[in-house]
Amino acid sequence: MTTGTSEEETVTLKLLKQKMHDFAQERDWEQYHSPRNLLLALVGEVGELSEIFQWKGEVEKGLKDWKEEEKVHLGEELSDVLLYLVRLSDICGVDLGQAALRKIRLNAIKYPPPNSQE
């Protein structure tokens, strides 16, 4: 499996799902990728992501005051969360993209814009 992507390659949930599947299969890790195990790994990664912000107080959008290495570390932890989420959805047979679009539609109904309630 080639894990790298070109700068021009479009990243989709389908691509990430396939790369995670191939990655696990090549290492014979499928046996460990139960929904429970993946969820616990995801929670651990969310904890690592939280640690980055733990003592920073409020942070400006765009992270203007952050060092480049802090931004790189943040990207790595965000990626870990995303990849475990994609893998978990795949193992559970959930089309994450369609589920997310459905949830956005439901939220739009539940939380209409303030000026549309006239």
N, C-alpha and C positions, 0 to 999 in steps of 0.2 A: 504494500500500500504506500502511496505517496502521501505524506501528511502535509506537505507544503502546498500552498496555493499561490497562484500568480496574483500580482496586485490588481489585475483587471478581472479576476474571476469573481463572479457574483456569488455571494454566500447566501444560501437559503437554508431553511430548516431541513429540507430534504437532503442537501449536501452534508450538513452536520450530522444528521441521523445516519447516513451511509458511512461517513468517516468514523463515527463512533462505533458502529456495528463492526466495520472492518478491523478497527484497532483492537476491539475486545476479542474478536474471533482469532486474529493472528497470534494473540497471547494466551489463548485458551482461557479467557476470563469470563466467558458467557456463563459458566457454571456458578460464578459468584454474583452475577447481575440479576438477583431477584429484586422485585419491587421494594421490599423492605430494606435490603442492603443499599440499593441505590438511593432511597429516600434518606437513610441515615448518613450516607456520604454527602448528599446534597445539603443536609442540615449542618454538617461539619464545615462544608465550604462556605455556607452563609455565615457561620460563626467567624471564619477567617476573614471574610469580607467585612464583617462588623468591626473586627479588631482594628482595621485600617482607620475607621472613623471614630473609634471609641473615645479618644482624648482630644479630639480636634475641635469640639464645640460645633457651632454652625459653620458650614462651608459654603463659599460662594459658588454659584453656577460657573462652570468652566474651570474650576480649580486653579484660579490665577496664581495663588500663593504657593502652590505645590511644586516640589522639585520634580524633574522629569522622571527620576527613578521611582518616586511615589506614584506617579501616574501609570508607569509601566506595571508596577506591582498591583495597582488597582485593576488594570486591564486583565492581568493574569487571574486574579480572584474572581472578577466578574465572568470571565471565560469559564472557569471551573464550575461556577454555579449554572451557567447556561448549558454547558455540555452535560452535566449530570441531569439537568431538567429534560433536555432533549432525549437522553438515553432512557430515563425513567418513563417518559411518555411513549417511547418506542416499545419498550418491554411491556408496558401496560396496554398497548394497542390503541393509544389515543393519538389522533391527528392533532398535534399541538397547534399548528397554524390555524386550522379550522376552529378548534376549541377557543383560541384566543379571539378570532374574529367574532364568533358567536357571543363571547363574553363582552366584547366591546359593544355589540348591538344591544345586549341586555342592559348594560350599564347606561347606554344612551337613553333607553326607555325609563329606567329607574331614576336617573339623574339628568333630567332635561336642562338645557341652558336656562338661566334665570329669565331672560327676556322672551322665552317661548311660552311662558305660562300665562300670558295675558288673555 
